[in-house]
């Protein structure tokens, strides 16, 4: 049977929480890395430093995009969980008490 949904609201809520936790972990790691890399700016000069800074900025931008994408997927998965639970409740109610 095509199009059969085989997921529960609880499973979606769990995945949403895991994604949110992963996003928080990434954010924490990015902050730690930024703290470790920041001192290089004052101690390093020249072409190598400029190229490193450009690569670092690109990496930070991409990492922040990953973090944001995980947050958005977490939110969407959470909304799907709530919608599935609501729809299931409505279907159950349509059969009466």
Order of alpha helices (4+ residues) and beta strands (2+ residues): alpha-alpha
